Amino acid sequence: NEGQEGEGEPGPISKAVEKTKNLVQQVKDAGKAGAISYALWEALFWGVSIPLGLLAYATVEGRWLDLTNSSDLETFGFACFCYANIARFALPLRIGIALSTAPWVQEN
């Protein structure tokens, strides 16, 4: 029965999910300051990265994204898929930063 699901050592994805859940719980444990800190860092992350992504597209293509063009729409869909995976990969980092700044938020 070796190698069956549910037995033995958890895989790397399960470990990463568990670590992220633990970090999210730490944000919850930090109370309002943790939630505010996390919200501020998320707003900063998305508020900076989306315009930078659009600017990078314009720089590479030499024109702005046109969502009425089917080719641009395909490119945009693929870019969103890739970006969402990168953003998910960076989630523990963003949570860690939020936790490290929660005491400052609490004081201010």
N, CA and C atoms as an extended XYZ file, in Angstrom:
324
Properties=species:S:1:pos:R:3:atomname:S:1:resname:S:1:resid:I:1 pbc="F F F"
N         0.805       -1.202        0.000 N   ASN     1
C         0.000        0.000        0.000 CA  ASN     1
C         0.850        1.270        0.000 C   ASN     1
N         2.137        1.127       -0.214 N   GLU     2
C         2.985        2.311       -0.229 CA  GLU     2
C         2.647        3.186       -1.415 C   GLU     2
N         2.749        4.509       -1.217 N   GLY     3
C         2.517        5.444       -2.297 CA  GLY     3
C         1.058        5.813       -2.470 C   GLY     3
N         0.181        5.232       -1.655 N   GLN     4
C        -1.221        5.586       -1.777 CA  GLN     4
C        -1.457        6.965       -1.193 C   GLN     4
N        -2.462        7.629       -1.745 N   GLU     5
C        -2.796        8.968       -1.295 CA  GLU     5
C        -3.200        8.948        0.172 C   GLU     5
N        -2.751        9.963        0.908 N   GLY     6
C        -3.107       10.075        2.310 CA  GLY     6
C        -2.114        9.410        3.246 C   GLY     6
N        -1.145        8.701        2.714 N   GLU     7
C        -0.161        8.021        3.550 CA  GLU     7
C         1.203        8.658        3.367 C   GLU     7
N         2.015        8.533        4.381 N   GLY     8
C         3.405        8.970        4.275 CA  GLY     8
C         3.564       10.475        4.367 C   GLY     8
N         4.667       10.927        3.856 N   GLU     9
C         5.070       12.322        3.891 CA  GLU     9
C         4.221       13.151        2.916 C   GLU     9
N         3.728       14.347        3.346 N   PRO    10
C         2.973       15.194        2.415 CA  PRO    10
C         3.897       15.734        1.329 C   PRO    10
N         3.320       15.974        0.170 N   GLY    11
C         4.091       16.478       -0.958 CA  GLY    11
C         4.421       17.953       -0.814 C   GLY    11
N         5.247       18.483       -1.719 N   PRO    12
C         5.670       19.885       -1.617 CA  PRO    12
C         4.511       20.865       -1.764 C   PRO    12
N         3.518       20.536       -2.567 N   ILE    13
C         2.378       21.437       -2.730 CA  ILE    13
C         1.569       21.476       -1.438 C   ILE    13
N         1.355       20.310       -0.839 N   SER    14
C         0.618       20.262        0.434 CA  SER    14
C         1.346       21.051        1.518 C   SER    14
N         2.672       20.943        1.533 N   LYS    15
C         3.453       21.685        2.522 CA  LYS    15
C         3.324       23.191        2.295 C   LYS    15
N         3.376       23.626        1.033 N   ALA    16
C         3.266       25.049        0.721 CA  ALA    16
C         1.879       25.581        1.097 C   ALA    16
N         0.845       24.806        0.810 N   VAL    17
C        -0.512       25.222        1.170 CA  VAL    17
C        -0.639       25.331        2.680 C   VAL    17
N        -0.081       24.390        3.405 N   GLU    18
C        -0.146       24.409        4.864 CA  GLU    18
C         0.600       25.610        5.434 C   GLU    18
N         1.762       25.934        4.874 N   LYS    19
C         2.523       27.097        5.336 CA  LYS    19
C         1.741       28.384        5.095 C   LYS    19
N         1.096       28.485        3.927 N   THR    20
C         0.305       29.665        3.618 CA  THR    20
C        -0.879       29.783        4.568 C   THR    20
N        -1.541       28.655        4.863 N   LYS    21
C        -2.651       28.681        5.816 CA  LYS    21
C        -2.169       29.151        7.187 C   LYS    21
N        -0.983       28.701        7.602 N   ASN    22
C        -0.426       29.125        8.885 CA  ASN    22
C        -0.152       30.630        8.893 C   ASN    22
N         0.363       31.157        7.776 N   LEU    23
C         0.629       32.588        7.682 CA  LEU    23
C        -0.670       33.381        7.731 C   LEU    23
N        -1.695       32.904        7.036 N   VAL    24
C        -2.990       33.580        7.054 CA  VAL    24
C        -3.555       33.581        8.472 C   VAL    24
N        -3.387       32.485        9.182 N   GLN    25
C        -3.859       32.420       10.567 CA  GLN    25
C        -3.102       33.422       11.436 C   GLN    25
N        -1.818       33.606       11.166 N   GLN    26
C        -1.038       34.582       11.925 CA  GLN    26
C        -1.551       36.003       11.672 C   GLN    26
N        -1.956       36.281       10.427 N   VAL    27
C        -2.538       37.593       10.118 CA  VAL    27
C        -3.834       37.762       10.907 C   VAL    27
N        -4.658       36.717       10.936 N   LYS    28
C        -5.900       36.779       11.714 CA  LYS    28
C        -5.604       36.980       13.194 C   LYS    28
N        -4.598       36.293       13.691 N   ASP    29
C        -4.223       36.411       15.104 CA  ASP    29
C        -3.713       37.812       15.445 C   ASP    29
N        -3.183       38.520       14.449 N   ALA    30
C        -2.685       39.874       14.679 CA  ALA    30
C        -3.829       40.877       14.808 C   ALA    30
N        -5.061       40.434       14.576 N   GLY    31
C        -6.234       41.285       14.768 CA  GLY    31
C        -6.404       42.327       13.680 C   GLY    31
N        -6.991       43.460       14.085 N   LYS    32
C        -7.270       44.534       13.124 CA  LYS    32
C        -5.992       45.059       12.483 C   LYS    32
N        -4.939       45.178       13.269 N   ALA    33
C        -3.670       45.686       12.727 CA  ALA    33
C        -3.140       44.759       11.645 C   ALA    33
N        -3.256       43.450       11.850 N   GLY    34
C        -2.813       42.495       10.840 CA  GLY    34
C        -3.641       42.591        9.579 C   GLY    34
N        -4.949       42.724        9.732 N   ALA    35
C        -5.832       42.828        8.571 CA  ALA    35
C        -5.580       44.112        7.798 C   ALA    35
N        -5.419       45.214        8.528 N   ILE    36
C        -5.153       46.490        7.858 CA  ILE    36
C        -3.807       46.457        7.155 C   ILE    36
N        -2.795       45.924        7.823 N   SER    37
C        -1.466       45.828        7.226 CA  SER    37
C        -1.506       44.980        5.953 C   SER    37
N        -2.190       43.834        6.038 N   TYR    38
C        -2.297       42.954        4.866 CA  TYR    38
C        -3.028       43.661        3.727 C   TYR    38
N        -4.124       44.339        4.044 N   ALA    39
C        -4.887       45.044        3.009 CA  ALA    39
C        -4.053       46.134        2.350 C   ALA    39
N        -3.283       46.858        3.146 N   LEU    40
C        -2.441       47.915        2.575 CA  LEU    40
C        -1.376       47.346        1.645 C   LEU    40
N        -0.730       46.254        2.062 N   TRP    41
C         0.308       45.653        1.219 CA  TRP    41
C        -0.286       45.053       -0.055 C   TRP    41
N        -1.468       44.444        0.057 N   GLU    42
C        -2.121       43.901       -1.141 CA  GLU    42
C        -2.486       45.020       -2.111 C   GLU    42
N        -3.035       46.112       -1.580 N   ALA    43
C        -3.394       47.255       -2.432 CA  ALA    43
C        -2.149       47.816       -3.120 C   ALA    43
N        -1.059       47.916       -2.377 N   LEU    44
C         0.183       48.402       -2.960 CA  LEU    44
C         0.690       47.448       -4.040 C   LEU    44
N         0.682       46.151       -3.738 N   PHE    45
C         1.162       45.155       -4.698 CA  PHE    45
C         0.381       45.233       -6.010 C   PHE    45
N        -0.952       45.167       -5.907 N   TRP    46
C        -1.771       45.176       -7.128 CA  TRP    46
C        -1.789       46.547       -7.781 C   TRP    46
N        -1.767       47.610       -6.970 N   GLY    47
C        -1.787       48.968       -7.517 CA  GLY    47
C        -0.527       49.327       -8.287 C   GLY    47
N         0.579       48.694       -7.949 N   VAL    48
C         1.833       48.934       -8.661 CA  VAL    48
C         2.013       47.930       -9.801 C   VAL    48
N         1.704       46.681       -9.554 N   SER    49
C         2.025       45.646      -10.542 CA  SER    49
C         1.133       45.679      -11.781 C   SER    49
N        -0.133       46.008      -11.634 N   ILE    50
C        -1.008       46.045      -12.820 CA  ILE    50
C        -0.577       47.152      -13.785 C   ILE    50
N        -0.382       48.397      -13.325 N   PRO    51
C         0.112       49.412      -14.258 CA  PRO    51
C         1.480       49.071      -14.856 C   PRO    51
N         2.356       48.459      -14.038 N   LEU    52
C         3.660       48.068      -14.581 CA  LEU    52
C         3.517       47.008      -15.667 C   LEU    52
N         2.597       46.066      -15.466 N   GLY    53
C         2.350       45.052      -16.489 CA  GLY    53
C         1.845       45.658      -17.783 C   GLY    53
N         0.931       46.606      -17.661 N   LEU    54
C         0.414       47.276      -18.863 CA  LEU    54
C         1.501       48.103      -19.543 C   LEU    54
N         2.319       48.756      -18.742 N   LEU    55
C         3.428       49.533      -19.300 CA  LEU    55
C         4.447       48.623      -19.978 C   LEU    55
N         4.718       47.472      -19.380 N   ALA    56
C         5.648       46.517      -19.999 CA  ALA    56
C         5.108       46.031      -21.330 C   ALA    56
N         3.804       45.749      -21.396 N   TYR    57
C         3.193       45.330      -22.660 CA  TYR    57
C         3.364       46.424      -23.715 C   TYR    57
N         3.070       47.669      -23.338 N   ALA    58
C         3.187       48.780      -24.286 CA  ALA    58
C         4.627       48.961      -24.746 C   ALA    58
N         5.569       48.755      -23.850 N   THR    59
C         6.983       48.903      -24.199 CA  THR    59
C         7.427       47.818      -25.172 C   THR    59
N         7.032       46.581      -24.906 N   VAL    60
C         7.437       45.460      -25.757 CA  VAL    60
C         6.744       45.515      -27.117 C   VAL    60
N         5.450       45.779      -27.127 N   GLU    61
C         4.670       45.756      -28.369 CA  GLU    61
C         4.720       47.076      -29.137 C   GLU    61
N         5.096       48.141      -28.458 N   GLY    62
C         5.137       49.441      -29.113 CA  GLY    62
C         3.764       50.082      -29.237 C   GLY    62
N         2.773       49.546      -28.544 N   ARG    63
C         1.416       50.097      -28.556 CA  ARG    63
C         0.701       49.612      -27.307 C   ARG    63
N        -0.396       50.294      -26.981 N   TRP    64
C        -1.179       49.900      -25.818 CA  TRP    64
C        -2.058       48.710      -26.142 C   TRP    64
N        -2.443       47.977      -25.139 N   LEU    65
C        -3.311       46.815      -25.260 CA  LEU    65
C        -4.676       47.241      -25.783 C   LEU    65
N        -5.184       46.524      -26.797 N   ASP    66
C        -6.496       46.805      -27.379 CA  ASP    66
C        -7.378       45.580      -27.180 C   ASP    66
N        -8.299       45.646      -26.214 N   LEU    67
C        -9.132       44.493      -25.892 CA  LEU    67
C       -10.229       44.235      -26.917 C   LEU    67
N       -10.360       45.098      -27.928 N   THR    68
C       -11.298       44.816      -29.019 CA  THR    68
C       -10.636       43.956      -30.100 C   THR    68
N        -9.328       43.811      -30.025 N   ASN    69
C        -8.562       42.998      -30.970 CA  ASN    69
C        -8.463       41.580      -30.398 C   ASN    69
N        -8.884       40.572      -31.174 N   SER    70
C        -8.897       39.193      -30.658 CA  SER    70
C        -7.489       38.687      -30.332 C   SER    70
N        -6.510       39.083      -31.090 N   SER    71
C        -5.137       38.669      -30.812 CA  SER    71
C        -4.658       39.259      -29.482 C   SER    71
N        -4.944       40.533      -29.259 N   ASP    72
C        -4.573       41.166      -27.994 CA  ASP    72
C        -5.334       40.540      -26.835 C   ASP    72
N        -6.581       40.161      -27.072 N   LEU    73
C        -7.385       39.533      -26.023 CA  LEU    73
C        -6.801       38.187      -25.627 C   LEU    73
N        -6.317       37.411      -26.611 N   GLU    74
C        -5.652       36.136      -26.314 CA  GLU    74
C        -4.379       36.376      -25.508 C   GLU    74
N        -3.594       37.342      -25.938 N   THR    75
C        -2.362       37.679      -25.243 CA  THR    75
C        -2.660       38.116      -23.816 C   THR    75
N        -3.690       38.925      -23.651 N   PHE    76
C        -4.086       39.407      -22.336 CA  PHE    76
C        -4.517       38.245      -21.438 C   PHE    76
N        -5.285       37.312      -21.970 N   GLY    77
C        -5.719       36.145      -21.202 CA  GLY    77
C        -4.539       35.308      -20.736 C   GLY    77
N        -3.593       35.068      -21.633 N   PHE    78
C        -2.403       34.300      -21.284 CA  PHE    78
C        -1.574       35.037      -20.239 C   PHE    78
N        -1.424       36.344      -20.408 N   ALA    79
C        -0.651       37.137      -19.449 CA  ALA    79
C        -1.310       37.123      -18.074 C   ALA    79
N        -2.642       37.190      -18.040 N   CYS    80
C        -3.359       37.137      -16.750 CA  CYS    80
C        -3.133       35.796      -16.069 C   CYS    80
N        -3.177       34.727      -16.833 N   PHE    81
C        -2.936       33.392      -16.282 CA  PHE    81
C        -1.542       33.312      -15.677 C   PHE    81
N        -0.536       33.767      -16.424 N   CYS    82
C         0.844       33.733      -15.935 CA  CYS    82
C         1.010       34.625      -14.709 C   CYS    82
N         0.445       35.807      -14.779 N   TYR    83
C         0.591       36.748      -13.687 CA  TYR    83
C        -0.083       36.235      -12.418 C   TYR    83
N        -1.238       35.618      -12.552 N   ALA    84
C        -1.933       35.080      -11.376 CA  ALA    84
C        -1.089       34.016      -10.684 C   ALA    84
N        -0.388       33.209      -11.470 N   ASN    85
C         0.475       32.190      -10.880 CA  ASN    85
C         1.684       32.803      -10.181 C   ASN    85
N         2.234       33.840      -10.759 N   ILE    86
C         3.354       34.532      -10.117 CA  ILE    86
C         2.884       35.209       -8.831 C   ILE    86
N         1.717       35.838       -8.885 N   ALA    87
C         1.173       36.509       -7.701 CA  ALA    87
C         0.886       35.503       -6.594 C   ALA    87
N         0.386       34.334       -6.963 N   ARG    88
C         0.110       33.295       -5.960 CA  ARG    88
C         1.422       32.806       -5.335 C   ARG    88
N         2.454       32.693       -6.144 N   PHE    89
C         3.762       32.277       -5.643 CA  PHE    89
C         4.308       33.288       -4.629 C   PHE    89
N         4.021       34.575       -4.846 N   ALA    90
C         4.532       35.633       -3.980 CA  ALA    90
C         3.647       35.879       -2.758 C   ALA    90
N         2.536       35.164       -2.620 N   LEU    91
C         1.623       35.388       -1.504 CA  LEU    91
C         2.292       35.233       -0.136 C   LEU    91
N         3.073       34.192        0.111 N   PRO    92
C         3.723       34.099        1.429 CA  PRO    92
C         4.635       35.296        1.733 C   PRO    92
N         5.286       35.822        0.717 N   LEU    93
C         6.133       36.996        0.914 CA  LEU    93
C         5.285       38.197        1.316 C   LEU    93
N         4.158       38.406        0.636 N   ARG    94
C         3.283       39.535        0.960 CA  ARG    94
C         2.692       39.392        2.360 C   ARG    94
N         2.328       38.171        2.736 N   ILE    95
C         1.798       37.951        4.082 CA  ILE    95
C         2.881       38.205        5.122 C   ILE    95
N         4.097       37.743        4.845 N   GLY    96
C         5.209       37.979        5.767 CA  GLY    96
C         5.495       39.457        5.965 C   GLY    96
N         5.448       40.215        4.891 N   ILE    97
C         5.658       41.666        4.999 CA  ILE    97
C         4.537       42.291        5.826 C   ILE    97
N         3.305       41.836        5.595 N   ALA    98
C         2.167       42.363        6.360 CA  ALA    98
C         2.339       42.066        7.849 C   ALA    98
N         2.784       40.868        8.158 N   LEU    99
C         2.991       40.516        9.567 CA  LEU    99
C         4.101       41.348       10.199 C   LEU    99
N         5.138       41.623        9.426 N   SER   100
C         6.251       42.387        9.977 CA  SER   100
C         5.890       43.856       10.192 C   SER   100
N         4.910       44.367        9.462 N   THR   101
C         4.517       45.768        9.630 CA  THR   101
C         3.266       45.937       10.498 C   THR   101
N         2.651       44.835       10.923 N   ALA   102
C         1.456       44.918       11.768 CA  ALA   102
C         1.713       45.680       13.074 C   ALA   102
N         2.853       45.503       13.751 N   PRO   103
C         3.091       46.286       14.971 CA  PRO   103
C         3.130       47.794       14.694 C   PRO   103
N         3.704       48.194       13.563 N   TRP   104
C         3.737       49.617       13.205 CA  TRP   104
C         2.318       50.143       12.978 C   TRP   104
N         1.500       49.334       12.281 N   VAL   105
C         0.106       49.716       12.048 CA  VAL   105
C        -0.616       49.849       13.387 C   VAL   105
N        -0.357       48.932       14.294 N   GLN   106
C        -0.989       48.965       15.621 CA  GLN   106
C        -0.636       50.249       16.359 C   GLN   106
N         0.609       50.676       16.270 N   GLU   107
C         1.055       51.886       16.959 CA  GLU   107
C         0.475       53.151       16.337 C   GLU   107
N         0.265       53.115       15.038 N   ASN   108
C        -0.189       54.306       14.341 CA  ASN   108
C        -1.651       54.202       14.009 C   ASN   108
